[in-house]
Amino acid sequence: EADDPEFSYSVLFEMSLYALKDVQRIDSALAGNLREQWHPRVRDDFRELKEYLERNRNTIEPFINRFYDNYLKMNEQPKGYRTYNEVIRWLIAYRKKSGALP
């Protein structure tokens, strides 16, 4: 529910991960600087997430991702999986235009 602070935090956390991945692809130094500025809770949650993913690494996941990327491309999403990052960029642009972000 949107009124739940934990729910709101989890949504913002997830969106931040998408945005950071996009920044990382363009400018890894900037991405590192952004991570250093995170609130301690966000840093802890990010570390926990990375540890969890490492412990539960799926060896076939890269193949599944490649398959899904091709599936999206065949279904009129020419950028495939990268389309998700575009949605985040649109969201950030919208929030900036509305004054919700600096």
Secondary structure, 3 states (H helix, E strand, C coil): CCCCHHHHHHHHHHHHHHHHHHHHHHCHHHHHHHHHCCCHHHHHHHHHHHHHHHHCCCCCHHHHHHHHHHHHHHCCCCCHHHHHHHHHHHHHHHHHHCCCCC
